């Protein structure tokens, strides 16, 4: 069964992906000929060396936050809570209105929690119009100039009524089944106001914060929104838009028990330095359906210290790292030989500083640098020897730091080596941690198994095993909130991007002409607009834009003995208009 399982996984991942997935335990159990050993070896791929050679660069969480305009964009699926835009699925104008539908990702989402237009969060009424007061309403409380609707992507969806009404070719059958989507309606408004509302025009970026895919809880069996690592990984491996492995692989008694244990490990409460607690391992992020499955699975496993393990009853389960005194002890009686046994790693593969990125919701759901995990004494002595890792599906600084601590111990083991054993070594098959007691080197330590090979002799007779290991002390898995380090400080600022409002102009009459004076704009990109009207009327007369350095303006001849009001506004060189100033009210002579 293990060989058949490895072939199935390899056929999905592709030949190139197998090498990239060795570190995760996904890679095949492969057979190879060995002329030097005079036999065959069966290799369970768990090698970290191979993963470092083949692992591709990861996509970043912010990659999904920009809308995409291309006819055949790859489909995207999300886990956990994400901030995302989408692919243009429809865009048309009619009667000065602009309509756009974005495909946000494979549904169904559990809920869409926030709507963002560029960098502004929108509060919407149930009909999708902005809650007043809002700059997206006339006079902040009047007619809405914007409307946003969303769909979570249920298996059977409902077409957007406004699009069906405005465009006869778009019918009620254009539902978008199974695809979460967003409709943005930018309504007609005077050109002088349009750019102040939509400075990016039709390319205005709409984003949502959403609780995305619903997944199966391995413990309860409930299908619900869940971001625990074990639930997410199990869903990805079985989902039709994921690896498509048969459910039966995960429901054998031993496999199911392993998934339950992994879920409970993911769900353990970990205390936070700021108070409170969070689940130990969560996964938030996205993948494109044209990515190699091994790449997607690899970054999921990296964010929860996970590895896949075949079970004796023909199943496949998940092991999430936890330290415990190993039940398997290999002594000198079991060890028949060794190679490359040494104190720690060489200078090319060790590191005294671990640098990592993680997904930071407080930084607009973007990848952010975590506080480095460094051995300050070693850095002072030898300089920084850094290893860079990516935990871009880990949505908290605490989770990233816990994973960085494990990376540091793996980069700085007390012992490394490869041991040949007799048949007693078979007890280590499928184990993460074993204890090795080898008096020849004075070794009595717990080791993490990196690679395991069955040694077959002539005639296919099983003779023993070759086990590659590195030491893994209990301290690597012990955690105290004080080890969180300093989380990045959010650099988000609420910036008012509206144009400033000028002061009311000074107005004096020279005969029947009004003379307005005002200070220069002081900005090469801004010019004045001037308007005036009789106070008894509603229609304004508008003039401008004036020269950039203008400090005065003369009106045409006005009516005598009539009360007028005068206002100023700033206008950008691209036509964006700010709010008009308070009025100066003067009666003509």
Helices and strands as residue ranges (DSSP letters): H 2-13, H 15-20, G 22-24, E 29-34, E 39-44, H 48-54, G 61-65, E 76-79, E 81-84, E 87-94, E 97-106, E 109-117, E 120-122, G 138-140, E 146-151, H 161-166, E 179-186, H 191-197, G 201-203, E 206-216, E 223-225, H 229-238, G 247-250, H 253-267, E 269-271, E 277-279, E 285-288, H 293-302, E 306-310, E 316-320, E 329-330, E 335-342, E 353-360, G 361-363, E 366-369, E 373-374, H 376-382, E 386-391, H 397-411, E 416-421, G 423-428, E 433-438, G 439-441, E 443-456, G 458-460, E 462-471, G 474-477, G 481-484, E 506-510, E 513-517, E 526-534, E 541-544, E 552-557, E 563-572, E 584-587
